[in-house]
Amino acid sequence: MPTETVYGLAANALSGEAVAKIFAAKGRPQDNPLIVHIADFAEIYGLCPAVPEMAECLAEAFWPGPLTMIVPKGDRIPDEVSCGLDTVGVRLPSHPIARALIRESGVPLAAPSANTSGRPSTTTAAHVLRDMDGRIAAILDGGPCGVGVESTVVSLVGARPRLLRPGGVTLEQLETVLVEVEVDRALYEKIGDDVKVSAPGMKYRHYAPKAPVTVVCGDPQKAAEYIQNRADSSTGVLCFDEYRESFPTCTVKCFGSRFDLAAQAREVFDALRAFDETDVTKIYAQCPPDEGLGLAVANRIKKAAGFVVVDIK
């Protein structure tokens, strides 16, 4: 199903058997929890025994929208959704087709991104078909996703709210409601396989094309020069629109202007996927700064690279 963030592979969130089919279709690790999607805010009370007051404040500010809240889990949510945790992520999407499907189903829907596990997320129905053809029953085509990166995930179960995954609602926006938000280290570095995570997108390599990616952070012009000095005809370059002509011997995919973070968020997954239709053996990527929506875009690119990052001073 389409959402405003990415396409989601949806199943009845109250059925462990249905949810198991999501993991099978995606090849998803069994310790990577899912997000439950609802159509109206009041539905959260039937899923969670104690909804924190902070959740109500965040919902008033950002729901419907690209925000997932980690809250205590009620007995109706099967362990297959939460991967055995006593918490669950809940989201109220703004896409009209997603909300209509949830209402028509009569149940909340667990719905991770509709891609093969580890691959770039799906922002068009064509992306879903490429990854899931023969594995799922149907695709609802709602056109390209408007946000393009997955939802922001914030945990509300600790002493202080903690940002677990950046997304369409920025850290700065969260701070206007919550004042203080801790930032999990998984945003900036690879975490160990032995760590138990409470939200998707924290632990495993995600969003990755087939060729290995190196991210080059810092001043865009200096980053471009660094890449130019290391590129050859087998190199792919993910770059801002302004640098499209800077790599004449390379396979170049652009993902928006350096000044247009919303375009970068919409286009980054499509650009990463496009490299798989080429013969590149390595990819260098420019990267926005960790500010505003740039934090989410940078996080996705760095995750695609397995946090292989070069900082240009």
BELRAZI-V923543 format. One record per backbone hydrogen bond with DSSP energy under -0.5 kcal/mol. NH is the residue of the N-H (numbers start at 0). CO is the residue of the C=O. If there is no record, write none. Layout:
# BELRAZI-V923543
nh = {NH & NH}
co = {CO & CO}
This chain:
# BELRAZI-V923543
nh = {6 & 7 & 8 & 9 & 10 & 12 & 14 & 15 & 18 & 19 & 20 & 20 & 21 & 21 & 22 & 23 & 24 & 25 & 26 & 27 & 31 & 32 & 33 & 35 & 36 & 37 & 42 & 43 & 44 & 45 & 46 & 47 & 51 & 54 & 55 & 56 & 57 & 58 & 59 & 60 & 61 & 62 & 63 & 64 & 66 & 67 & 68 & 69 & 70 & 70 & 72 & 73 & 76 & 77 & 77 & 80 & 81 & 82 & 83 & 84 & 87 & 88 & 89 & 90 & 91 & 92 & 92 & 98 & 99 & 100 & 101 & 102 & 103 & 104 & 105 & 106 & 108 & 109 & 109 & 110 & 111 & 113 & 114 & 116 & 118 & 122 & 127 & 128 & 129 & 130 & 131 & 132 & 134 & 135 & 140 & 141 & 144 & 146 & 147 & 147 & 151 & 152 & 153 & 154 & 155 & 161 & 162 & 163 & 163 & 164 & 166 & 167 & 168 & 169 & 173 & 174 & 175 & 175 & 176 & 176 & 177 & 178 & 179 & 181 & 183 & 183 & 186 & 187 & 188 & 194 & 196 & 201 & 206 & 207 & 211 & 213 & 214 & 215 & 216 & 216 & 218 & 222 & 223 & 224 & 225 & 226 & 227 & 228 & 229 & 230 & 230 & 234 & 235 & 236 & 237 & 238 & 238 & 240 & 242 & 243 & 245 & 246 & 249 & 250 & 251 & 252 & 254 & 254 & 259 & 260 & 263 & 264 & 265 & 266 & 267 & 270 & 271 & 272 & 273 & 274 & 274 & 275 & 276 & 277 & 280 & 281 & 282 & 283 & 284 & 285 & 286 & 290 & 293 & 294 & 295 & 296 & 297 & 298 & 299 & 300 & 301 & 302 & 303 & 304 & 305 & 306 & 307 & 308 & 309 & 311 & 311 & 312}
co = {121 & 0 & 111 & 7 & 109 & 107 & 11 & 13 & 14 & 15 & 16 & 17 & 17 & 18 & 18 & 19 & 20 & 21 & 22 & 22 & 28 & 30 & 80 & 88 & 108 & 90 & 39 & 40 & 41 & 42 & 43 & 43 & 49 & 51 & 51 & 52 & 53 & 54 & 55 & 56 & 57 & 58 & 91 & 91 & 64 & 151 & 89 & 153 & 68 & 87 & 85 & 46 & 73 & 12 & 75 & 77 & 77 & 78 & 78 & 81 & 70 & 33 & 68 & 35 & 66 & 37 & 90 & 94 & 95 & 96 & 97 & 98 & 99 & 100 & 101 & 101 & 36 & 10 & 107 & 34 & 8 & 6 & 112 & 25 & 115 & 120 & 123 & 124 & 125 & 126 & 127 & 128 & 131 & 131 & 138 & 139 & 122 & 3 & 3 & 4 & 65 & 164 & 67 & 161 & 69 & 154 & 181 & 152 & 161 & 152 & 168 & 149 & 65 & 167 & 169 & 170 & 171 & 172 & 172 & 173 & 173 & 174 & 177 & 160 & 162 & 181 & 183 & 184 & 184 & 191 & 194 & 198 & 118 & 117 & 280 & 282 & 307 & 284 & 214 & 309 & 311 & 218 & 219 & 220 & 221 & 222 & 223 & 224 & 226 & 226 & 227 & 231 & 281 & 250 & 283 & 236 & 252 & 255 & 239 & 240 & 242 & 243 & 246 & 234 & 249 & 236 & 238 & 255 & 256 & 258 & 259 & 260 & 261 & 262 & 263 & 266 & 267 & 268 & 269 & 270 & 271 & 272 & 273 & 274 & 233 & 233 & 211 & 235 & 213 & 237 & 215 & 288 & 290 & 291 & 292 & 292 & 293 & 294 & 295 & 296 & 297 & 298 & 299 & 300 & 302 & 301 & 304 & 306 & 214 & 216 & 309 & 310}
